Amino acid sequence: MVDYMKAQEGVIKFQQLFTKRPPIKYDIIRESNSWRKIFYWTKLIGQYHDRYEGAGYGNLSQRLEPYSSPKNKRRFVITGTQTGNLEDLTQEHYTTVLEYYPEKNLVVVEGPIEASSESMTHGTIYHLDDSLRFVFHAHSPHIWRCSRILEIPTTRENVEYGTPEMAEEVRRLFKNSDVKDKHIFSMGGHEDGVITFGITSEEAGLVMLNYLAKSLRLL
């Protein structure tokens, strides 16, 4: 079954061509899922009923082989939409983005669940640096509020998450800032939103935790 949809405002802002498929094998996402658990424990992923309009927040992704795939078709597996409230995820909570087209505001997805609201941004990061294998999106009021002091590259405040404009902002940061060296950026128009990335899951995860520690020392 294929559904062509524009999901609810405030959660997913792009159009999604979604095909229902069985889940991938758990071994594929075991590594990412261990970091997802750590992020949940540290409240970098989760859900607050009195914040973000009660929506779950945070998502993780990892590239899938073949790594030689052309741009816009660099497949990756990502946590599904509105899974932030769950402490434990299984393969049923991960789905695969096959293609992504920021200029068309469209992602092509297959799996047991619709893709996360940040799929377009994840795809853009993989598009810009073929060496990257992991992208982690968290919500951290501490890091976000200290972004300027910590000299974290930041997207413009008038740009919303999950939009073609956000994809363009990511391209701007990769071209005009030191984001590739720091492996982190804050989302100026997305309250508390922070993204890290790396060649390994440890790199992406430890960058987030390191900046969390730095920000806590400042507050």
LOMILO-738955 format. One record per atom (N, C-alpha, C): x, y, z. Coordinates in steps of 0.05 Angstrom, whole numbers, padded with zeros to 5 digits, always signed. Example, Ala and Ser with C-alpha at 12.3 -4.5 7.8 and 13.67 -1.06 7.14 Angstrom:
+00264-00114+00156;+00246-00090+00156;+00264-00066+00156;+00257-00045+00142;+00273-00021+00143;+00258+00001+00157;
end
This chain:
+00017-00024+00000;+00000+00000+00000;+00018+00025+00000;+00011+00043-00018;+00026+00068-00019;+00008+00091-00012;+00017+00108+00006;+00002+00131+00014;+00018+00156+00007;+00005+00175-00006;+00018+00201-00012;+00004+00221+00005;+00019+00233+00024;+00006+00249+00044;+00022+00273+00052;+00008+00292+00064;+00021+00313+00078;+00012+00311+00107;+00030+00304+00125;+00022+00298+00152;+00014+00323+00168;+00003+00318+00191;-00007+00339+00208;+00013+00362+00213;+00003+00386+00212;+00019+00410+00218;+00030+00408+00246;+00055+00415+00250;+00067+00414+00277;+00082+00388+00282;+00079+00369+00264;+00094+00344+00267;+00111+00340+00242;+00099+00332+00220;+00114+00329+00195;+00106+00351+00176;+00125+00364+00164;+00119+00387+00147;+00124+00381+00117;+00134+00357+00111;+00139+00351+00083;+00119+00330+00074;+00118+00326+00047;+00101+00305+00036;+00117+00279+00036;+00102+00258+00042;+00115+00232+00046;+00102+00211+00028;+00117+00199+00011;+00108+00176-00005;+00115+00151+00010;+00096+00140+00024;+00101+00118+00044;+00089+00092+00034;+00106+00071+00035;+00098+00044+00028;+00101+00027+00053;+00080+00014+00061;+00081-00004+00084;+00097-00029+00077;+00118-00034+00093;+00135-00057+00089;+00141-00070+00116;+00150-00095+00117;+00159-00107+00142;+00183-00093+00153;+00188-00094+00178;+00212-00081+00190;+00238-00093+00181;+00259-00078+00183;+00286-00088+00178;+00295-00105+00201;+00317-00120+00198;+00327-00137+00219;+00338-00120+00242;+00333-00129+00266;+00342-00113+00290;+00372-00109+00290;+00387-00128+00281;+00417-00125+00281;+00426-00100+00266;+00411-00092+00246;+00418-00068+00231;+00417-00043+00248;+00397-00042+00266;+00394-00017+00281;+00402-00021+00310;+00415-00043+00317;+00423-00048+00345;+00441-00025+00356;+00460-00017+00340;+00480+00003+00348;+00466+00030+00353;+00450+00039+00334;+00435+00064+00337;+00416+00062+00360;+00403+00039+00364;+00383+00037+00385;+00395+00039+00413;+00421+00031+00415;+00434+00033+00441;+00438+00063+00448;+00445+00079+00428;+00448+00108+00433;+00421+00121+00437;+00401+00111+00424;+00374+00121+00427;+00365+00118+00457;+00372+00095+00468;+00366+00090+00496;+00380+00110+00515;+00405+00115+00509;+00421+00135+00525;+00408+00162+00523;+00400+00170+00499;+00387+00196+00495;+00361+00198+00510;+00346+00176+00510;+00321+00176+00525;+00326+00179+00555;+00346+00165+00566;+00352+00167+00594;+00361+00195+00602;+00375+00208+00584;+00385+00235+00590;+00366+00257+00581;+00341+00249+00572;+00320+00267+00564;+00327+00283+00540;+00346+00274+00524;+00352+00286+00499;+00331+00278+00478;+00318+00256+00483;+00295+00246+00468;+00273+00240+00488;+00249+00246+00481;+00227+00240+00500;+00201+00254+00493;+00186+00260+00514;+00161+00274+00510;+00154+00289+00536;+00147+00315+00533;+00136+00331+00555;+00108+00338+00548;+00089+00333+00566;+00061+00340+00560;+00056+00370+00561;+00074+00385+00574;+00071+00414+00576;+00090+00429+00558;+00104+00415+00540;+00122+00429+00522;+00119+00417+00494;+00125+00433+00473;+00124+00425+00445;+00097+00415+00438;+00076+00427+00450;+00048+00419+00445;+00043+00389+00451;+00059+00379+00469;+00055+00351+00478;+00067+00330+00459;+00080+00339+00437;+00090+00320+00417;+00116+00307+00427;+00121+00283+00419;+00147+00270+00425;+00169+00284+00409;+00193+00282+00418;+00215+00296+00404;+00240+00279+00403;+00257+00285+00383;+00282+00271+00380;+00281+00248+00361;+00303+00244+00346;+00304+00221+00327;+00333+00216+00319;+00338+00191+00312;+00365+00182+00304;+00363+00168+00277;+00385+00170+00261;+00386+00156+00236;+00414+00145+00231;+00415+00126+00212;+00441+00116+00203;+00439+00108+00174;+00461+00113+00159;+00463+00106+00131;+00462+00076+00127;+00451+00068+00105;+00451+00040+00097;+00467+00036+00072;+00478+00013+00069;+00492+00006+00044;+00472+00003+00021;+00481+00007-00004;+00508+00013-00012;+00514+00043-00009;+00538+00048+00002;+00546+00076+00007;+00552+00091-00018;+00554+00077-00041;+00560+00090-00066;+00535+00100-00080;+00512+00099-00066;+00487+00109-00079;+00489+00138-00086;+00476+00147-00107;+00477+00175-00116;+00463+00193-00095;+00469+00218-00097;+00456+00238-00079;+00426+00237-00083;+00411+00244-00062;+00382+00242-00061;+00372+00214-00058;+00390+00194-00061;+00382+00166-00058;+00401+00151-00039;+00412+00166-00020;+00430+00154+00000;+00412+00143+00023;+00405+00118+00021;+00386+00107+00039;+00395+00108+00068;+00376+00113+00086;+00381+00112+00114;+00357+00103+00130;+00362+00090+00152;+00341+00082+00170;+00339+00102+00192;+00314+00109+00200;+00309+00130+00219;+00286+00122+00238;+00287+00132+00262;+00264+00127+00280;+00239+00139+00269;+00217+00125+00273;+00191+00133+00262;+00179+00158+00276;+00160+00170+00263;+00147+00193+00274;+00134+00187+00301;+00136+00206+00319;+00123+00205+00345;+00129+00179+00361;+00155+00173+00362;+00164+00151+00379;+00180+00161+00403;+00182+00187+00406;+00199+00199+00427;+00189+00192+00455;+00164+00186+00458;+00153+00180+00485;+00160+00152+00494;+00170+00135+00476;+00175+00107+00483;+00203+00103+00493;+00205+00089+00516;+00232+00084+00527;+00247+00063+00511;+00233+00042+00502;+00246+00021+00487;+00235+00018+00459;+00252+00019+00439;+00243+00015+00412;+00251-00012+00401;+00236-00022+00383;+00242-00047+00368;+00245-00040+00339;+00250-00060+00322;+00253-00054+00294;+00226-00044+00282;+00204-00048+00296;+00178-00038+00287;+00177-00007+00288;+00195+00005+00302;+00195+00034+00306;+00215+00048+00288;+00229+00033+00270;+00248+00045+00252;+00238+00040+00223;+00243+00059+00206;+00234+00058+00179;+00257+00067+00160;+00254+00062+00134;+00276+00068+00115;+00268+00090+00096;+00285+00111+00095;+00281+00132+00075;+00297+00124+00050;+00284+00121+00028;+00296+00112+00003;+00307+00135-00013;+00291+00157-00014;+00298+00180-00030;+00288+00205-00016;+00300+00228-00022;+00292+00253-00009;+00298+00276-00029;+00278+00293-00032;+00280+00315-00051;+00271+00341-00038;+00289+00355-00025;+00282+00380-00012;+00268+00400-00030;+00277+00402-00056;+00265+00421-00074;+00236+00415-00080;+00228+00389-00077;+00200+00381-00080;+00185+00378-00054;+00200+00382-00032;+00188+00378-00005;+00177+00349-00002;+00193+00330-00011;+00183+00302-00013;+00204+00283-00003;+00196+00262+00012;+00212+00239+00019;+00197+00214+00011;+00213+00194+00003;+00202+00168-00005;+00211+00148+00017;+00191+00135+00029;+00196+00119+00053;+00183+00091+00051;+00196+00071+00062;+00183+00045+00064;+00190+00033+00091;+00171+00018+00102;+00175+00006+00128;+00149+00003+00144;+00151-00003+00170;+00127-00008+00185;+00114+00017+00196;+00128+00041+00193;+00119+00065+00206;+00128+00089+00189;+00113+00111+00190;+00120+00135+00176;+00146+00146+00187;+00161+00161+00171;+00187+00170+00179;+00185+00195+00197;+00206+00200+00212;+00208+00223+00230;+00205+00250+00215;+00197+00269+00231;+00193+00296+00220;+00219+00309+00210;+00241+00299+00219;+00267+00311+00211;+00281+00295+00189;+00267+00278+00175;+00279+00261+00154;+00292+00278+00132;+00279+00300+00125;+00290+00316+00104;+00317+00328+00112;+00319+00336+00137;+00344+00347+00147;+00366+00326+00148;+00359+00302+00158;+00379+00280+00159;+00389+00274+00130;+00370+00272+00111;+00378+00266+00084;+00397+00288+00073;+00392+00313+00079;+00408+00334+00069;+00437+00332+00080;+00439+00325+00105;+00466+00321+00117;+00481+00299+00103;+00468+00276+00099;+00481+00254+00085;+00488+00262+00056;+00471+00279+00045;+00475+00288+00017;+00501+00305+00016;+00506+00321+00037;+00529+00340+00036;+00556+00327+00043;+00555+00304+00057;+00581+00292+00065;+00578+00262+00064;+00589+00250+00044;+00586+00221+00039;+00599+00204+00060;+00617+00216+00076;+00631+00200+00097;+00614+00195+00122;+00593+00211+00125;+00576+00209+00149;+00559+00185+00149;+00556+00173+00172;+00539+00148+00175;+00517+00151+00195;+00519+00171+00213;+00499+00174+00235;+00492+00203+00238;+00466+00209+00242;+00456+00235+00249;+00437+00233+00272;+00442+00248+00293;+00425+00247+00317;+00412+00275+00322;+00386+00275+00326;+00372+00300+00332;+00360+00298+00360;+00367+00316+00377;+00358+00317+00404;+00345+00344+00411;+00332+00345+00433;+00323+00370+00444;+00337+00374+00471;+00352+00396+00472;+00367+00403+00496;+00365+00433+00501;+00348+00441+00520;+00347+00469+00527;+00374+00480+00536;+00390+00463+00549;+00416+00472+00559;+00435+00479+00536;+00438+00460+00517;+00456+00466+00494;+00445+00489+00477;+00419+00488+00472;+00407+00507+00454;+00410+00536+00465;+00406+00540+00491;+00408+00566+00502;+00437+00576+00504;+00456+00557+00503;+00485+00565+00505;+00498+00564+00478;+00483+00562+00456;+00495+00558+00430;+00514+00581+00423;+00507+00605+00429;+00524+00628+00421;+00550+00627+00437;+00547+00623+00463;+00571+00622+00481;+00590+00600+00472;+00578+00577+00465;+00594+00553+00458;+00602+00554+00428;+00595+00575+00414;+00602+00579+00386;+00592+00556+00369;+00568+00548+00374;+00556+00526+00357;+00543+00539+00333;+00549+00529+00309;+00535+00540+00285;+00505+00537+00288;+00490+00557+00279;+00461+00557+00284;+00446+00566+00259;+00424+00552+00254;+00407+00560+00231;+00391+00585+00239;+00380+00598+00219;+00366+00623+00224;+00340+00619+00239;+00333+00638+00255;+00310+00636+00272;+00283+00635+00258;+00282+00645+00233;+00257+00645+00218;+00253+00620+00201;+00270+00600+00205;+00268+00575+00189;+00258+00553+00206;+00236+00540+00198;+00224+00519+00213;+00237+00492+00206;+00234+00473+00225;+00245+00446+00221;+00230+00431+00199;+00243+00412+00187;+00231+00394+00168;+00221+00406+00143;+00232+00429+00135;+00223+00443+00111;+00246+00446+00091;+00239+00452+00065;+00260+00457+00046;+00278+00480+00054;+00267+00500+00068;+00283+00522+00078;+00304+00512+00098;+00297+00493+00115;+00316+00482+00134;+00338+00467+00119;+00331+00452+00098;+00351+00439+00082;+00371+00459+00070;+00360+00482+00061;+00377+00503+00050;+00395+00515+00072;+00385+00518+00096;+00401+00528+00118;+00424+00509+00125;+00418+00483+00125;+00439+00463+00130;+00461+00466+00109;+00453+00469+00084;+00473+00473+00062;+00490+00498+00067;+00476+00519+00077;+00491+00544+00083;+00512+00540+00105;+00504+00525+00126;+00523+00520+00148;+00547+00504+00138;+00542+00484+00122;+00564+00467+00112;+00583+00483+00094;+00572+00503+00081;+00589+00519+00063;+00603+00542+00078;+00590+00554+00097;+00600+00580+00108;+00607+00579+00138;+00607+00556+00150;+00614+00554+00178;+00633+00531+00183;+00640+00527+00208;+00657+00504+00216;+00642+00480+00226;+00617+00478+00216;+00600+00456+00226;+00611+00429+00220;+00626+00426+00198;+00637+00400+00191;+00659+00392+00211;+00673+00411+00222;+00693+00406+00242;+00681+00400+00270;+00660+00415+00276;+00648+00412+00303;+00627+00390+00305;+00616+00381+00282;+00597+00359+00281;+00571+00365+00298;+00564+00391+00299;+00540+00398+00314;+00529+00425+00303;+00502+00427+00303;+00490+00453+00299;+00464+00455+00314;+00457+00480+00321;+00431+00485+00334;+00411+00495+00314;+00386+00491+00319;+00365+00499+00301;+00352+00524+00313;+00359+00547+00302;+00350+00572+00314;+00320+00576+00315;+00306+00565+00295;+00277+00568+00294;+00262+00544+00305;+00276+00526+00318;+00263+00501+00328;+00272+00499+00357;+00255+00506+00376;+00262+00509+00404;+00275+00484+00414;+00300+00487+00425;+00316+00466+00438;+00328+00446+00418;+00323+00449+00392;+00332+00430+00373;+00362+00431+00368;+00375+00408+00370;+00404+00406+00365;+00409+00381+00349;+00428+00383+00330;+00435+00360+00313;+00465+00355+00314;+00472+00330+00318;+00500+00322+00316;+00502+00300+00295;+00527+00296+00285;+00531+00275+00264;+00559+00266+00265;+00564+00242+00253;+00591+00232+00253;+00594+00208+00235;+00619+00200+00232;+00626+00176+00216;+00618+00151+00232;+00620+00153+00258;+00612+00131+00276;+00589+00140+00294;+00575+00121+00306;+00554+00128+00325;+00566+00141+00350;+00590+00132+00358;+00604+00143+00381;+00610+00173+00376;+00619+00179+00353;+00625+00207+00347;+00600+00225+00349;+00579+00216+00336;+00554+00232+00338;+00543+00234+00366;+00544+00211+00380;+00533+00211+00407;+00549+00226+00427;+00576+00223+00426;+00593+00236+00446;+00595+00266+00441;+00593+00275+00416;+00592+00304+00412;+00568+00316+00426;+00545+00303+00424;+00521+00313+00438;+00526+00314+00468;+00535+00292+00479;+00539+00290+00508;+00561+00310+00518;+00582+00314+00502;+00603+00332+00509;+00592+00361+00511;+00576+00369+00491;+00565+00396+00491;+00544+00399+00513;+00530+00377+00519;+00511+00378+00542;+00527+00384+00568;+00549+00371+00572;+00566+00375+00596;+00576+00404+00596;+00585+00414+00573;+00596+00441+00571;+00574+00461+00578;+00550+00457+00568;+00528+00476+00573;+00520+00476+00602;+00520+00452+00615;+00512+00451+00643;+00532+00466+00661;+00557+00467+00653;+00577+00482+00668;+00572+00512+00667;+00557+00521+00646;+00552+00549+00642;+00527+00559+00655;+00509+00541+00663;+00483+00549+00673;+00483+00549+00704;
end
